[in-house]
Amino acid sequence: SEVIRAAIDMGINYIDTARRYMGGRNEEIVGKGIKGYREKVTIATKVLASSITKEHIVRDVEKSLRALQTDYIDVIQLHNLTDSDRMYIPEVREALLTLRKQGKTRFFGITTHTNQADILHAMADDNDKFFDVALVAYNFKSDPAIKIAIAKAAKTGIGIVAMKTQAGGFKTSTLGGISPHQAALKWVLQDT
């Protein structure tokens, strides 16, 4: 909790979590961390990847709201899309619209690790422009097709949040079994 508050005090204003992270405990940790800071941060969380009915999506969001100790979630995301099918399920969209109407969420998003370019193209080509945000892996190892898809999605007004931006860092044998990023973190922790 203290780390989250320190980050907010330093200007971090976007926190991404999920129902399933740390066996469901991550949302509770974030909830404790944002207590008294809620108006300063944008909170994104995710419904379970298996949730494709209105009942399950609403249940997931209600659990997230309790765990996060908040009245609303800024960005609710469909977690871990491997193709665009789930984005088009009428019951999924109906659930999200109901939650927005109730003031329990503001924006809709998706997250993906697989077939990212195809999913981003599907979002951009969606006549309804239903989803507002995509969380995608993007780094120096990314396929050039993802860069093109990100540009297309962004051009249509879809917000892009990049994850895994350092791809674990450049590999080097001089540091043994740790990456340069791990070495830098270890140095910072030992130096403080």
Secondary structure, DSSP 8 states (H G I E B T S, - for coil): -HHHHHHHHTT--EEE--TTGGGGHHHHHHHHHHTTTGGG-EEEEEE-TT--SHHHHHHHHHHHHHHHT-S-EEEEEEEEESSSGGGG-HHHHHHHHHHHHTTSEEEEEEEESSSHHHHHHHHHH-TT----EEEEE-STTS-HHHHHHHHHHHHTT-EEEEESTTTT----STTTTS-HHHHHHHHHHHH-
